[in-house]
Amino acid sequence: MTLRLMSVHAHPDDESSKGAATLARYAAAGVEVLVATCTGGERGDVLNKRLDRPEVRANLAGIRRREMAAAAEILGVRQRFLGFVDSGLPADGEPLPDGCFAVQPLDVAARPLVAAIREFRPHVVITYDETGGYPHPDHIKTHEVTAAAFEAAADPARYPGDGRPWQPLKLYYQAALSRAWFEALDEAMTTRGLESLFAPVLADWPDTAPNLAVTTRIRCAEHFETRDRAALAHATQMDPDHPFFAHPREVEREVWPTEDYHLARSLVGTNLPEDDLFTGIPTG
């Protein structure tokens, strides 16, 4: 039996900054992997100052689609857009744009993902926790949509015109890029006499950041280079000078060779902690 893994994200680039080495590891092992991207990232900023030019901002939607295609090829995964429009990140008190992803009724927003689950038939689904990982309205909506679709996809009475029912067996939340990860890398760099750029990141760490219990650690250090190449393929979104790219990868492989997850829902028996997202899923 071919195992199938779906990772659901809010914007193009999220799949390459959260759990990308995991996706590359499973894809290289023969698992079918699909990234479902809820929005096109149309309202994103240009975070790479080298590309912050008027002609880039004017065609950002098209550029981000091309970047997504390049990243998917690097990771060895399939990818599909679910068709919603990026909500942007409004300032406090500022309303969300009309028609954007975050304002869609849940039953409307979940429909394309239900259809994708029924078509792809994943055994495992990954997304964000209830906080979205950080308080972007599209990340929070992605969590809500994925949790709803995980249940609805198996119900023949729900969305009857959107494919044959299918029940994924496990739902995971991303626990990557935690405070503990940054602290471990910062300590490893300083104890080796290397300059660490993580101190300002830790100093500004928000009190509202999630602190999920890690149930599952996936060893994927051999795919960190692939992860980095996929991230940098999102050239408008990834500044090569960001602290994330500054530490030697051999230090990261030694100190933190895993990407981490929280098992939120399982319909199969498993023993925690896990080292495989497919633990407990019959392969016959």
C-alpha positions as CSV (number, residue, x, y, z in Angstrom):
1,M,0.0,0.0,0.0
2,T,1.3,3.5,-0.9
3,L,1.1,5.8,2.1
4,R,-0.2,9.3,1.5
5,L,0.5,12.5,3.5
6,M,-1.2,15.9,3.1
7,S,0.2,19.2,4.6
8,V,-2.3,22.1,4.7
9,H,-0.9,25.6,4.7
10,A,-2.2,29.2,4.5
11,H,0.2,30.7,1.9
12,P,2.8,29.6,-0.6
13,D,6.1,29.5,1.3
14,D,4.6,28.2,4.5
15,E,5.2,24.6,3.4
16,S,8.9,25.4,3.0
17,S,9.4,27.1,6.4
18,K,7.3,24.6,8.4
19,G,8.0,20.9,8.1
20,A,9.7,21.0,4.7
21,A,12.4,18.5,5.6
22,T,9.7,16.1,6.8
23,L,7.9,16.3,3.5
24,A,11.2,15.8,1.6
25,R,12.0,12.8,3.7
26,Y,8.7,11.1,3.1
27,A,8.6,11.9,-0.6
28,A,12.1,10.5,-1.0
29,A,10.9,7.3,0.7
30,G,8.1,6.8,-1.7
31,V,5.2,8.3,0.2
32,E,2.8,10.4,-1.9
33,V,2.8,13.9,-0.5
34,L,0.4,16.7,-1.4
35,V,0.7,20.3,-0.2
36,A,-2.7,22.1,-0.1
37,T,-2.3,25.9,-0.1
38,C,-5.4,27.8,1.0
39,T,-4.6,31.2,-0.6
40,G,-2.3,32.5,-3.3
41,G,-0.4,34.9,-1.0
42,E,-1.7,37.9,-3.0
43,R,-1.5,40.3,-0.1
44,G,1.9,39.3,1.2
45,D,4.8,41.6,1.6
46,V,8.0,41.4,-0.4
47,L,10.3,40.4,2.5
48,N,13.5,40.1,0.4
49,K,14.7,43.7,0.1
50,R,16.6,42.7,-3.1
51,L,13.3,42.1,-4.8
52,D,11.2,44.9,-3.3
53,R,10.6,46.6,-6.6
54,P,7.4,48.1,-8.1
55,E,7.3,45.5,-11.0
56,V,7.6,42.7,-8.4
57,R,4.9,44.0,-6.2
58,A,2.6,44.6,-9.2
59,N,2.8,40.9,-10.2
60,L,3.2,39.3,-6.8
61,A,0.4,36.8,-7.2
62,G,1.9,35.3,-10.4
63,I,5.4,35.4,-9.0
64,R,4.4,33.5,-5.9
65,R,2.7,30.8,-7.9
66,R,5.9,30.3,-9.8
67,E,7.9,30.2,-6.6
68,M,5.5,27.6,-5.2
69,A,5.9,25.4,-8.3
70,A,9.7,25.6,-7.9
71,A,9.6,24.8,-4.2
72,A,7.3,21.8,-4.8
73,E,9.7,20.4,-7.4
74,I,12.6,20.8,-5.0
75,L,10.8,19.0,-2.2
76,G,9.5,16.3,-4.6
77,V,5.8,16.8,-3.7
78,R,2.6,17.7,-5.4
79,Q,0.8,20.9,-4.7
80,R,-2.6,22.5,-5.3
81,F,-4.1,25.9,-4.5
82,L,-7.5,25.8,-2.9
83,G,-8.6,29.0,-4.5
84,F,-9.0,31.5,-1.7
85,V,-7.7,35.1,-1.6
86,D,-5.0,36.1,0.9
87,S,-6.4,38.1,3.8
88,G,-3.3,40.1,4.5
89,L,-2.3,41.1,8.0
90,P,-4.5,44.0,9.0
91,A,-3.5,46.4,11.8
92,D,-5.3,46.3,15.1
93,G,-8.9,47.5,14.5
94,E,-8.6,47.4,10.8
95,P,-11.3,45.2,9.0
96,L,-10.4,42.2,6.9
97,P,-10.8,42.7,3.2
98,D,-14.1,41.7,1.6
99,G,-14.1,38.3,0.1
100,C,-10.8,37.2,1.6
101,F,-10.2,33.7,3.0
102,A,-10.5,34.6,6.7
103,V,-14.1,35.9,6.3
104,Q,-15.4,32.9,4.4
105,P,-18.1,30.9,6.3
106,L,-16.5,27.7,7.6
107,D,-18.7,25.4,5.4
108,V,-17.7,27.3,2.3
109,A,-14.0,27.5,3.2
110,A,-13.8,23.8,4.0
111,R,-15.4,22.6,0.8
112,P,-12.3,22.7,-1.5
113,L,-10.2,20.9,1.2
114,V,-12.9,18.2,1.7
115,A,-12.8,17.7,-2.1
116,A,-9.0,17.5,-2.1
117,I,-9.0,15.0,0.8
118,R,-11.5,12.8,-0.9
119,E,-9.5,12.8,-4.1
120,F,-6.0,12.4,-2.7
121,R,-7.2,10.1,0.2
122,P,-4.4,10.9,2.7
123,H,-3.7,8.7,5.7
124,V,-2.1,11.6,7.6
125,V,-2.9,15.3,7.6
126,I,-0.7,18.1,9.0
127,T,-1.7,21.7,9.7
128,Y,-1.4,24.4,12.4
129,D,-2.8,24.4,16.0
130,E,-5.6,26.6,17.1
131,T,-3.4,29.7,17.3
132,G,-2.3,29.3,13.7
133,G,1.3,29.1,14.9
134,Y,1.1,32.9,15.0
135,P,-1.9,35.2,14.9
136,H,-2.3,35.7,11.1
137,P,-6.0,35.4,10.3
138,D,-5.3,33.0,7.4
139,H,-3.3,30.7,9.6
140,I,-6.1,30.6,12.2
141,K,-8.6,30.0,9.4
142,T,-6.4,27.2,8.0
143,H,-6.5,25.4,11.3
144,E,-10.3,25.7,11.5
145,V,-10.8,24.6,7.9
146,T,-8.5,21.6,8.3
147,A,-10.0,20.4,11.6
148,A,-13.5,20.7,10.0
149,A,-12.5,18.9,6.8
150,F,-10.8,16.1,8.6
151,E,-14.2,15.2,10.1
152,A,-16.4,16.1,7.2
153,A,-14.5,14.3,4.4
154,A,-15.7,10.9,5.8
155,D,-19.4,11.8,6.1
156,P,-21.4,11.0,3.0
157,A,-24.1,13.4,4.1
158,R,-21.6,16.3,4.0
159,Y,-20.6,17.8,0.7
160,P,-22.3,15.0,-1.3
161,G,-21.2,16.3,-4.7
162,D,-17.5,16.6,-3.8
163,G,-16.2,13.1,-4.1
164,R,-16.3,9.7,-2.4
165,P,-16.0,9.9,1.4
166,W,-12.6,9.3,2.9
167,Q,-11.4,9.3,6.5
168,P,-7.8,10.4,7.2
169,L,-6.5,8.5,10.2
170,K,-4.2,11.0,12.0
171,L,-4.1,14.8,12.3
172,Y,-1.0,16.5,13.4
173,Y,-0.2,20.1,14.3
174,Q,3.1,21.8,13.4
175,A,5.4,22.2,16.4
176,A,8.4,23.5,14.4
177,L,10.4,26.7,15.1
178,S,9.6,26.6,18.7
179,R,11.3,28.7,21.4
180,A,13.1,25.6,22.5
181,W,14.5,25.2,19.0
182,F,15.8,28.8,18.9
183,E,17.3,28.5,22.4
184,A,19.1,25.2,21.5
185,L,20.6,26.7,18.4
186,D,21.5,29.9,20.1
187,E,23.3,28.0,22.9
188,A,25.0,25.7,20.5
189,M,26.4,28.6,18.5
190,T,27.6,30.6,21.5
191,T,29.2,27.6,23.2
192,R,31.2,26.9,20.0
193,G,32.4,30.5,19.9
194,L,30.2,31.2,16.8
195,E,28.2,34.3,16.3
196,S,24.5,33.7,16.9
197,L,21.8,35.9,15.4
198,F,19.0,34.3,17.4
199,A,19.3,36.5,20.5
200,P,17.1,39.3,19.1
201,V,14.5,36.7,18.0
202,L,14.4,35.3,21.5
203,A,14.2,38.8,23.1
204,D,11.2,39.6,21.0
205,W,9.5,36.2,21.5
206,P,5.7,36.9,22.0
207,D,4.0,35.7,25.1
208,T,1.1,34.4,22.9
209,A,3.3,32.0,21.0
210,P,2.1,28.4,21.2
211,N,3.9,25.9,23.3
212,L,2.6,22.6,22.0
213,A,3.5,19.3,23.7
214,V,5.7,17.5,21.2
215,T,4.5,13.9,20.6
216,T,6.3,13.1,17.4
217,R,9.9,13.8,16.3
218,I,10.8,13.1,12.7
219,R,14.5,12.7,12.0
220,C,15.1,14.4,8.7
221,A,18.5,16.2,9.1
222,E,19.7,14.8,5.7
223,H,16.9,16.8,4.1
224,F,17.8,20.2,5.7
225,E,19.6,21.3,2.6
226,T,16.5,20.5,0.5
227,R,14.4,22.4,3.0
228,D,16.6,25.4,2.6
229,R,16.6,25.3,-1.2
230,A,12.8,25.1,-1.2
231,A,12.6,28.0,1.2
232,L,14.9,30.1,-0.9
233,A,12.9,29.3,-4.0
234,H,10.3,31.6,-2.4
235,A,12.6,34.4,-3.2
236,T,10.1,37.2,-2.5
237,Q,9.4,35.9,0.9
238,M,12.8,34.6,2.1
239,D,15.6,37.1,2.9
240,P,18.8,35.1,2.6
241,D,20.2,37.3,5.4
242,H,17.5,36.2,7.9
243,P,18.9,34.6,11.1
244,F,17.3,31.3,10.1
245,F,19.9,30.9,7.3
246,A,22.9,32.1,9.4
247,H,23.7,29.1,11.5
248,P,25.9,26.2,10.1
249,R,23.7,23.3,9.2
250,E,26.1,20.8,10.7
251,V,25.4,22.4,14.1
252,E,21.7,22.1,13.6
253,R,22.0,18.5,12.5
254,E,23.9,17.7,15.7
255,V,21.8,19.7,18.1
256,W,18.2,19.3,16.6
257,P,18.0,16.7,13.8
258,T,14.2,16.5,13.9
259,E,11.1,18.4,12.9
260,D,8.5,18.2,15.6
261,Y,4.7,17.6,15.7
262,H,1.8,17.4,18.1
263,L,-0.6,14.5,17.5
264,A,-4.0,16.1,17.7
265,R,-6.3,13.3,16.6
266,S,-5.8,9.6,15.9
267,L,-8.2,6.9,14.8
268,V,-5.5,4.3,15.2
269,G,-3.6,3.0,18.2
270,T,-0.2,4.5,18.7
271,N,2.4,4.7,21.5
272,L,3.8,8.1,22.3
273,P,6.3,9.5,21.7
274,E,6.5,8.6,18.0
275,D,9.2,8.8,15.4
276,D,7.0,8.3,12.4
277,L,3.9,10.1,11.3
278,F,2.5,6.8,10.1
279,T,2.9,4.9,13.3
280,G,-0.1,2.7,13.9
281,I,-1.4,2.8,10.3
282,P,-1.7,-0.6,8.7
283,T,0.5,-0.9,5.6
284,G,-1.1,-4.0,4.2
